[in-house]
Structures are given as C-alpha cells and as structure tokens.
Amino acid sequence: MTYVDGFLLAVPTANREAYIKLARQAGESFKKNGALSFVECWGDDVPDGKVTSFPMAVKKTEDETVVFSWITWPDKATRDAGMKATMEDMQSHDEPMPFDGMRMMFGGFETIVEL
C-alpha cells in the first residue's frame, strides 16, 4: 500500500498566490523524485472548534487560511529518498516562505485502508 505525508498549516490569506507558486515548485520536485500525487487544499469550510479544530491546531489568526495537503508515495523507502532529494532541490529557492513554518504540522503515515 501507499505511504502518505500529511500537512496542516496556516497561510496569511494575502500570501495565497505566493503560496501557490511555492507549492507548485515543491510539487513538481516531489513528483520528479518519486511521489505518485501531490495535493494542496485551500480552506473553504473550516470551522473553529470548541475543544479542537484545524484552526486551533495551527493557531490560525483572522488574516490567515488553513491549508491541508498530502503527498502519496509508492512506499516509505521511495518517500525517504524523495523527501531528501526535494528538500535539497528546494534549498536553492531564494524566496521567503509565505507562511510560519513553526506552526506547520506534518507527519508520515502508513496506509491501512485504501479503497
């Protein structure tokens, strides 16, 4: 089964286009380095919670939008090599990050059900 990297972050709404540009560059590199798919989703219906929620998890402010994304890989070994290669590719970009990376949540997941 596939291996999945998941991401959750808050992006200043004014930085949407800069974020899309960065995501396209990263996505192209991930695909070049073995990813099966790369998906970025801009929050549209992401409610605040009472105990927990996506906005609370990333400490979203009023001028930010929640972004949810994932990358699928054929297996963990391909992911490990592809992630390393992509991080090296992306270090050559001089543009500042259009979001606060300290509030980004991410992790790798082994697929247990895939329909």
C-alpha positions as CSV (number, residue, x, y, z in Angstrom):
1,M,0.0,0.0,0.0
2,T,1.0,3.6,-0.5
3,Y,2.7,5.8,2.1
4,V,1.3,9.3,2.8
5,D,2.8,12.5,4.1
6,G,0.2,14.9,5.5
7,F,0.5,18.6,6.3
8,L,-1.6,21.2,8.0
9,L,-0.7,24.9,8.2
10,A,-2.0,28.4,8.4
11,V,-1.1,30.8,5.5
12,P,-1.7,34.5,5.5
13,T,-4.6,35.0,3.1
14,A,-2.8,37.8,1.4
15,N,0.0,35.3,0.6
16,R,-2.2,32.9,-1.4
17,E,-0.6,33.4,-4.8
18,A,3.0,33.2,-3.3
19,Y,2.0,30.0,-1.5
20,I,0.5,28.5,-4.7
21,K,3.8,29.3,-6.5
22,L,5.9,27.7,-3.8
23,A,3.5,24.7,-3.7
24,R,3.8,24.2,-7.5
25,Q,7.6,24.2,-7.3
26,A,7.6,21.8,-4.4
27,G,5.0,19.5,-6.1
28,E,7.0,19.3,-9.3
29,S,10.1,18.3,-7.3
30,F,8.2,15.7,-5.2
31,K,6.8,14.2,-8.4
32,K,10.2,14.2,-10.1
33,N,11.6,12.4,-7.0
34,G,9.0,9.6,-6.9
35,A,5.7,10.9,-5.5
36,L,2.6,9.5,-7.0
37,S,0.5,12.5,-6.2
38,F,0.7,15.9,-4.6
39,V,-2.4,17.8,-3.4
40,E,-2.8,21.2,-1.8
41,C,-6.1,22.4,-0.5
42,W,-7.0,26.0,0.5
43,G,-9.5,26.1,3.4
44,D,-13.1,26.9,2.4
45,D,-15.3,25.5,5.1
46,V,-13.0,25.0,8.1
47,P,-14.9,25.9,11.3
48,D,-13.5,26.8,14.7
49,G,-13.9,24.2,17.3
50,K,-14.8,24.3,21.0
51,V,-12.2,21.7,22.1
52,T,-10.0,21.2,19.0
53,S,-10.1,22.0,15.3
54,F,-7.9,22.6,12.3
55,P,-7.8,26.4,13.0
56,M,-6.9,25.8,16.7
57,A,-4.3,23.2,15.8
58,V,-2.3,25.7,13.7
59,K,-3.1,28.8,15.8
60,K,-4.8,30.5,12.9
61,T,-5.3,34.2,13.1
62,E,-8.1,36.2,11.5
63,D,-6.0,37.1,8.5
64,E,-5.0,33.5,7.7
65,T,-6.4,30.5,5.9
66,V,-5.9,26.8,6.8
67,V,-4.2,24.7,4.2
68,F,-4.4,20.9,4.2
69,S,-2.2,18.9,1.9
70,W,-0.8,15.5,1.3
71,I,1.7,13.6,-0.9
72,T,1.3,9.9,-1.8
73,W,4.3,7.7,-2.4
74,P,4.5,4.1,-3.6
75,D,6.3,3.1,-0.3
76,K,8.3,4.5,2.6
77,A,11.7,3.9,1.0
78,T,10.7,6.0,-2.0
79,R,9.3,8.7,0.3
80,D,12.5,8.8,2.4
81,A,14.7,9.2,-0.7
82,G,12.2,11.6,-2.5
83,M,11.8,13.8,0.6
84,K,15.5,14.2,1.0
85,A,16.0,15.0,-2.7
86,T,13.2,17.5,-2.7
87,M,14.4,19.3,0.4
88,E,17.8,19.6,-1.4
89,D,16.1,20.9,-4.5
90,M,14.0,23.5,-2.5
91,Q,17.1,24.9,-0.7
92,S,18.1,26.6,-3.9
93,H,15.0,28.8,-3.9
94,D,15.7,32.3,-2.6
95,E,12.1,33.4,-2.0
96,P,10.9,33.7,1.6
97,M,8.4,31.2,3.0
98,P,4.9,32.7,2.6
99,F,3.8,31.2,6.0
100,D,5.1,30.5,9.5
101,G,6.7,27.1,9.3
102,M,6.8,26.8,13.1
103,R,3.1,26.3,13.1
104,M,3.0,23.7,10.4
105,M,2.0,20.2,11.4
106,F,3.3,17.2,9.3
107,G,3.8,13.5,9.5
108,G,4.2,10.3,7.6
109,F,1.5,7.7,7.6
110,E,1.4,4.1,6.6
111,T,-1.8,3.4,4.6
112,I,-4.0,0.8,6.4
113,V,-7.2,1.0,4.2
114,E,-7.3,2.2,0.6
115,L,-10.5,1.7,-1.5
